[in-house]
Amino acid sequence: MPALLIRYMWKPKIIIKDKRAVQSAMLLAVLVFAGCVGGQLGQQNSAEYRNGMVVSASEKASQVGLNILKKGGNAVDAAVAVQFALAVVYPNAGNIGGGGFMVYRSASAETNTLDFREKAGSKASRDMYLDAAGNPVVDKSLDGHLASGVPGSVEGMVEAHQKYGKLKWADLIAPAIELAKNGFKISPQQAGEFNRQKHRFVKYNPVGTALVKDSDWKEGDLLVQSELAATLTLIRDKGRAGFYEGPVADSLLAEMKRGGGIITAEDLKNYKAIWRKPVVGNYKEYKIITMPPPSSGGVALIQLLKSVEPYPLKRWGFNADSTVQVMVEAERRVYADRAAYLGDPDFFKVPQTELLNDSYIKSRMAGLNWERATSSKEINAGVLKTAEHEETTHFSIVDRDGNAVSVTTTLNGSYGSAVVVKGAGFLLNNEMDDFSVKPGAPNMYGLVGGEANAIAPGKRMLSSMTPTIVEKNGELFMIVGTPGGSTIITSVFQTLVNVIEFNKTMQAAVDAKKFHHQWLPDTIYVEKGALDSLTALKLVNKGYPVLERGNIGRVDAILKTKWGYYQGGADHRGDDKALGW
C-alpha cells in the first residue's frame, strides 16, 4: 500500500492491538486502495565500475577516497583519507574524537579486523553515572565532558596504514586539511542539523566553536574549521604523536579540566588499537567475515543468519508476514543473548563459540509459534553449554586489485557529547553511554545490558557496529555496513537477505524499507511504508505491537557482480554517495 495508507493506519503512530479497530481500518483501506502494491521499492539500476569504488556518507569524502584510488592507493589508503575527510565534512558522526572498527580482506583473501573502539578513562568507575539512590542520571553519560571515552580513531588509522598502506601518510591527510582550511558548502540537511543542535553547542562550548554562528545556517553556507585544520596538520606531520601528545593533547586535557571530564594524559599515551581475529560464519554458500567483540554486531549477525537459514524466505517474499515474523523472532532471541553475554573480551570471557553453535541456535528458535508472538518477557538469554543515538557512519571501499575495507566509525550520538575541543576543533564522543551504566537499565537506544558491559577503567564499551565483508565461492561478494545505533545489526542483516534471498540490486537492497526488533522494548519498529496493510494486520492479530518510526539505518555497500563489476548502494536516507571508476 502507498505510504499515505500506512500513515493513516498507524495514526497516532502505534497500531492498536484491538482487532476490531484494526479490521475496520483494514476494510476501509481495502475499499479505497484495492489493488495497490506497497512497501517495497522496485529494482533500481546501479552504476557499475571495474577499477574500484568508494561509498560513504558524503560525496566530498567519497571523492577524496576515489582520488586516492586513482593515484594508485589501495583500499586502506583510501579508508584513511575518507576517515579524516569525514571528520571535516560530516561532523555529526565522522570523527577524530571517536572510534570504530575496520574489517579488511585482501585480494588474496587474507582477512583481519582492527578494533579502534574508545575506552573508559583510568578514572572511570562502575557507578559514575548513578545518583545517590542508585538510579542512572541520563544526561551525564550523554552530554558534556564526562560522557567521553578515550578517542581511538587516529590511532586506528595510523595502525591500519602502517600494516597495509601504500601511499605516504601525508598525502592521505592533505585532502582533509584543505577541506577544513578552505571550507566547504554545507548541504540543506547539515544546515538543519546545525540549527537544531545550536543550543547544545552553545551550552557545552561557552568559549565558542566553528559550528555556531549568530544567524541560522543555510544551504550553501561555507563551513571553515581553522582549528581542526591545524590539528590535522599536526597529525599529518607527526602521526600518532600529533594527536595523543603535544598541543592537541594539551587542548583536550584543558577541555577535560574546564568541563569536569576524566580523560588523562596517561589515558591518551596508553591508548592502543588492537588487531583481532574476525568472526567468520556461513549462510548457505556465502562466507560472512565480520567484527568480533567488543562489537556485538558480528556475533549477532551470524546468529541471525543461522537462525533464519532453515526457512524459505525467498518463497515467502520480501517483507511478507512470515518473513517478518521469523526474522523478528530471531532478533528477539539474539538481542537477549547480546545483553547477557557480549562485552569487551579483554575484561570478560565472551562465549563466542557457544553462541554460534548450530545446535544452540536451533534450540533458541524451537519455541517459535506461528499463531502468536513470543513475549519478550518469556525470552531470556539462552543457557549455554560452555567447555549502538544512531549517528554512526559507515564507508565501504574496494580498489582495482580487489582489496576491500569495511569501516564503521562513530561519536555515538549525533555530534557526540556536543563538546568541541577548544584550540583543536574536533568533537568529543559520548560513548560512555554504550556501557551498561546500570546493568538492566536501557541506554539511549533502549538497549539493555548486563554485567559483561559494566563500566571499568580502560575497558572498551560494547558496540552494535557491524562492518562486514561477504565472500561467495571464495570470491569477494559484498562490502556492507551502516550507522543506526541498535538498528545497525538488523539493517545489515536485512540488506544481506535482500540481495541473497530477494535478488535485489545493491542500491535497491540499501533503499528497501526496514523493520527492527531488539528484544526490549517488545515492539517491531518499522519505517513508513515497510509493511503493507495486510501484513501489518496479520502481525497485529498474532500479538505483535508495531510502531512506525523514521529512517532505519543508512547503509553504504558495494556488491561485486558475477561479471566482475562493482555495484554501489549509497543510502538515499542521507547525503551518501557511491563513486567508482
TAMOGI-V880426 format. One record per backbone hydrogen bond with DSSP energy under -0.5 kcal/mol. NH is the residue of the N-H (numbers start at 1). CO is the residue of the C=O. E is the energy in kcal/mol with one decimal. If there is no record, write none. Layout:
BEGIN
[[NH | CO | E] [NH | CO | E]]
END
This chain:
BEGIN
[[5 | 2 | -0.8] [6 | 2 | -1.8] [7 | 3 | -2.9] [8 | 4 | -2.1] [9 | 5 | -2.8] [10 | 6 | -2.1] [11 | 7 | -1.2] [13 | 10 | -1.3] [15 | 546 | -2.3] [16 | 14 | -0.6] [19 | 17 | -0.5] [22 | 18 | -2.0] [23 | 19 | -3.2] [24 | 20 | -2.4] [25 | 21 | -2.1] [26 | 22 | -2.5] [27 | 23 | -2.5] [28 | 24 | -2.1] [29 | 25 | -2.3] [30 | 26 | -2.7] [31 | 27 | -2.1] [32 | 28 | -2.1] [33 | 29 | -3.3] [34 | 30 | -0.9] [36 | 33 | -2.2] [39 | 1 | -0.9] [40 | 38 | -0.6] [41 | 39 | -0.5] [49 | 566 | -2.1] [53 | 398 | -2.3] [54 | 579 | -2.8] [55 | 396 | -2.4] [56 | 577 | -1.8] [59 | 575 | -0.6] [62 | 58 | -2.6] [63 | 59 | -2.4] [64 | 60 | -1.9] [65 | 61 | -2.3] [66 | 62 | -2.6] [67 | 63 | -2.5] [68 | 64 | -1.7] [69 | 65 | -2.0] [70 | 66 | -2.4] [71 | 67 | -1.4] [72 | 69 | -1.5] [73 | 68 | -2.5] [78 | 74 | -2.4] [79 | 75 | -2.1] [80 | 76 | -2.4] [81 | 77 | -2.1] [82 | 78 | -2.6] [83 | 79 | -2.7] [84 | 80 | -2.0] [85 | 81 | -2.1] [86 | 82 | -2.9] [87 | 83 | -1.2] [88 | 84 | -0.6] [88 | 85 | -1.2] [89 | 85 | -2.6] [90 | 86 | -2.1] [93 | 90 | -1.8] [94 | 90 | -2.7] [99 | 410 | -1.8] [100 | 116 | -0.8] [101 | 408 | -2.6] [102 | 114 | -2.2] [103 | 406 | -2.8] [104 | 112 | -3.1] [105 | 404 | -2.5] [106 | 110 | -2.8] [109 | 106 | -2.0] [112 | 104 | -2.0] [113 | 276 | -1.2] [114 | 102 | -2.7] [115 | 274 | -3.4] [116 | 100 | -2.3] [116 | 114 | -0.8] [119 | 150 | -1.1] [120 | 459 | -2.6] [124 | 121 | -1.9] [128 | 125 | -1.7] [130 | 127 | -1.8] [131 | 135 | -2.7] [134 | 131 | -2.1] [137 | 129 | -3.3] [138 | 136 | -0.9] [140 | 137 | -1.2] [141 | 137 | -0.7] [141 | 138 | -1.1] [142 | 139 | -1.0] [143 | 139 | -2.7] [144 | 417 | -2.2] [147 | 144 | -1.3] [148 | 145 | -1.3] [150 | 119 | -3.3] [152 | 98 | -3.4] [153 | 98 | -1.6] [154 | 96 | -0.5] [156 | 152 | -2.5] [157 | 153 | -2.3] [158 | 154 | -2.4] [159 | 155 | -2.5] [160 | 156 | -2.5] [161 | 157 | -2.3] [162 | 158 | -2.4] [163 | 159 | -1.7] [164 | 160 | -2.6] [165 | 160 | -0.6] [165 | 161 | -1.9] [172 | 168 | -0.9] [172 | 169 | -1.1] [173 | 169 | -1.2] [174 | 170 | -1.6] [175 | 171 | -0.5] [176 | 173 | -0.5] [177 | 173 | -1.9] [178 | 174 | -2.2] [179 | 175 | -2.1] [180 | 176 | -2.2] [181 | 177 | -2.9] [182 | 178 | -2.7] [183 | 179 | -1.1] [184 | 223 | -0.9] [186 | 221 | -2.5] [191 | 187 | -2.4] [192 | 188 | -2.1] [193 | 189 | -2.0] [194 | 190 | -2.9] [195 | 191 | -2.0] [196 | 192 | -2.3] [197 | 193 | -2.2] [198 | 194 | -0.5] [198 | 195 | -0.7] [200 | 197 | -0.8] [201 | 197 | -2.3] [202 | 198 | -2.7] [203 | 199 | -1.9] [204 | 200 | -2.4] [205 | 201 | -0.9] [208 | 205 | -2.4] [212 | 209 | -1.7] [220 | 186 | -2.6] [221 | 218 | -2.3] [223 | 184 | -2.6] [223 | 221 | -0.5] [224 | 222 | -0.7] [225 | 180 | -2.5] [229 | 225 | -2.1] [230 | 226 | -2.0] [231 | 227 | -2.0] [232 | 228 | -2.7] [233 | 229 | -1.9] [234 | 230 | -1.8] [235 | 231 | -2.1] [236 | 232 | -2.6] [237 | 233 | -2.2] [238 | 234 | -2.8] [239 | 235 | -1.9] [241 | 238 | -1.1] [242 | 239 | -1.1] [243 | 240 | -1.9] [244 | 240 | -2.4] [245 | 241 | -1.1] [248 | 245 | -0.5] [249 | 245 | -0.9] [250 | 246 | -2.4] [251 | 247 | -2.3] [252 | 248 | -2.3] [253 | 249 | -2.6] [254 | 250 | -2.2] [255 | 251 | -1.9] [256 | 252 | -2.1] [257 | 253 | -2.1] [258 | 254 | -2.3] [259 | 255 | -2.1] [260 | 256 | -1.3] [261 | 256 | -2.4] [268 | 264 | -1.7] [269 | 265 | -2.3] [270 | 266 | -2.4] [271 | 267 | -0.8] [271 | 268 | -0.7] [274 | 115 | -2.3] [276 | 113 | -2.7] [279 | 290 | -2.3] [280 | 278 | -0.5] [281 | 288 | -1.9] [283 | 286 | -2.4] [286 | 283 | -2.2] [287 | 471 | -2.4] [288 | 281 | -3.3] [288 | 286 | -0.5] [289 | 287 | -0.6] [289 | 469 | -2.8] [290 | 279 | -2.7] [290 | 288 | -0.6] [291 | 467 | -0.6] [295 | 292 | -1.8] [296 | 463 | -3.9] [297 | 465 | -0.6] [298 | 291 | -0.9] [300 | 296 | -2.2] [301 | 297 | -2.9] [302 | 298 | -2.1] [303 | 299 | -2.3] [304 | 300 | -2.6] [305 | 301 | -2.4] [306 | 302 | -2.5] [307 | 303 | -2.1] [308 | 304 | -1.7] [309 | 305 | -1.2] [311 | 308 | -1.9] [313 | 311 | -2.0] [316 | 312 | -2.3] [317 | 313 | -3.0] [320 | 317 | -1.6] [324 | 320 | -3.0] [325 | 321 | -2.5] [326 | 322 | -2.3] [327 | 323 | -2.0] [328 | 324 | -2.8] [329 | 325 | -2.5] [330 | 326 | -1.7] [331 | 327 | -2.4] [332 | 328 | -2.7] [333 | 329 | -1.5] [334 | 330 | -2.4] [335 | 331 | -2.5] [336 | 332 | -1.2] [337 | 333 | -1.8] [338 | 334 | -2.3] [339 | 335 | -1.8] [340 | 336 | -1.1] [341 | 337 | -2.8] [342 | 338 | -1.4] [344 | 452 | -0.5] [347 | 344 | -2.1] [348 | 344 | -2.0] [350 | 348 | -1.1] [352 | 350 | -2.2] [355 | 351 | -2.3] [356 | 352 | -1.6] [357 | 354 | -1.2] [361 | 357 | -2.4] [362 | 358 | -2.4] [363 | 359 | -2.2] [364 | 360 | -1.8] [365 | 361 | -1.5] [366 | 362 | -0.6] [366 | 363 | -0.5] [368 | 365 | -1.8] [370 | 368 | -0.5] [372 | 369 | -0.8] [373 | 542 | -3.2] [378 | 375 | -1.8] [379 | 376 | -0.9] [380 | 378 | -0.6] [384 | 382 | -0.7] [386 | 384 | -0.9] [391 | 412 | -0.8] [392 | 390 | -1.4] [393 | 409 | -2.7] [395 | 407 | -2.5] [396 | 55 | -2.0] [397 | 405 | -2.4] [398 | 53 | -2.2] [399 | 403 | -2.0] [402 | 399 | -1.5] [404 | 105 | -3.4] [405 | 397 | -2.5] [406 | 103 | -2.5] [407 | 395 | -2.5] [408 | 101 | -2.1] [409 | 393 | -2.8] [410 | 99 | -2.8] [411 | 391 | -0.8] [413 | 411 | -0.8] [415 | 92 | -2.0] [416 | 92 | -0.5] [416 | 413 | -2.7] [417 | 428 | -2.3] [418 | 415 | -2.2] [420 | 418 | -0.6] [421 | 419 | -0.6] [421 | 426 | -2.8] [424 | 421 | -1.8] [425 | 421 | -2.7] [428 | 419 | -2.4] [429 | 97 | -1.3] [430 | 411 | -2.3] [432 | 147 | -2.1] [433 | 141 | -0.6] [433 | 430 | -1.3] [434 | 431 | -2.5] [435 | 432 | -1.4] [436 | 453 | -2.9] [437 | 435 | -1.5] [440 | 449 | -2.6] [441 | 438 | -3.0] [443 | 447 | -1.9] [446 | 443 | -2.2] [449 | 441 | -0.7] [450 | 339 | -0.8] [453 | 450 | -1.5] [454 | 451 | -1.8] [455 | 436 | -0.6] [458 | 120 | -1.6] [459 | 456 | -1.9] [461 | 118 | -0.6] [463 | 294 | -2.2] [468 | 480 | -2.6] [469 | 289 | -2.9] [470 | 478 | -3.1] [471 | 287 | -2.5] [472 | 475 | -2.7] [473 | 285 | -1.2] [475 | 472 | -1.8] [477 | 470 | -3.0] [478 | 470 | -1.9] [479 | 558 | -2.4] [480 | 468 | -2.7] [486 | 388 | -0.5] [487 | 484 | -2.6] [488 | 485 | -1.6] [491 | 487 | -2.2] [492 | 488 | -2.4] [493 | 489 | -2.3] [494 | 490 | -2.5] [495 | 491 | -2.1] [496 | 492 | -2.4] [497 | 493 | -2.2] [498 | 494 | -2.7] [499 | 495 | -1.6] [500 | 496 | -2.9] [501 | 497 | -2.4] [502 | 497 | -1.2] [503 | 499 | -0.8] [504 | 498 | -1.9] [509 | 505 | -2.5] [510 | 506 | -2.0] [511 | 507 | -2.4] [512 | 508 | -1.6] [513 | 39 | -0.6] [516 | 525 | -2.5] [518 | 521 | -0.6] [520 | 518 | -2.3] [523 | 521 | -2.1] [524 | 545 | -2.8] [525 | 516 | -3.2] [525 | 523 | -0.7] [526 | 547 | -2.3] [527 | 514 | -2.4] [528 | 549 | -0.7] [530 | 527 | -2.4] [536 | 532 | -2.3] [537 | 533 | -2.3] [538 | 534 | -2.3] [539 | 535 | -2.1] [540 | 536 | -2.6] [541 | 537 | -2.5] [542 | 538 | -0.8] [542 | 539 | -0.6] [543 | 540 | -1.7] [544 | 539 | -2.2] [545 | 543 | -0.7] [547 | 524 | -3.0] [548 | 13 | -1.9] [549 | 526 | -2.6] [553 | 551 | -0.5] [554 | 483 | -0.6] [556 | 481 | -1.9] [557 | 569 | -2.2] [558 | 479 | -2.5] [559 | 567 | -3.0] [560 | 477 | -2.7] [561 | 559 | -0.7] [561 | 565 | -2.9] [564 | 561 | -1.9] [566 | 49 | -3.9] [567 | 559 | -3.2] [568 | 47 | -0.9] [569 | 557 | -2.7] [571 | 555 | -0.9] [571 | 569 | -0.5] [574 | 571 | -1.3] [576 | 571 | -0.7] [577 | 56 | -2.3] [579 | 54 | -2.7] [579 | 577 | -0.5] [581 | 52 | -1.7]]
END
